[in-house]
């Protein structure tokens, strides 16, 4: 399962083939019980204008402490607004940033034989640390998703994230 990651001036684009049909991948995107196993907990509304809750507590997906670059890694919860909702094909939402600005994420699922091509576009990443942090985070989280839809136990998030963070930091110009 290769991961194609493109970093542009203000956006991140990832294409990933998953070994599950779009309906199953959609469940992992929107069902809080499944989503918290690879990403974060929280409810996802089912219409444009609805709310998506991001309840991050990485201790649910990692027995290891976060890298020093991440800070304390304390749980955090925030909300975005759903901007596109077309199950099991398209989910898009705003992603609030600490600065008060908002980035935007679009996830498209396309059937591919017995699997799915997931296309993720995260835009409005104006700061370098947002781009390399988002690239490492999405890359690591999507790897955990692949583990789960493949029927495997998900790997330890922070152990997996740390080398990805360094790699993307160097790509952005760190």
PyMOL commands that set and color helices and strands:
alter all, ss='L'
color gray80, all
select helices_A, chain A and resi 22-30+32-35+58-60+68-70+128-149+157-172
alter helices_A, ss='H'
color red, helices_A
select strands_A, chain A and resi 3-7+11-18+51-56+76-86+90-96+102-112+115-123
alter strands_A, ss='S'
color yellow, strands_A
deselect
rebuild
show_as cartoon
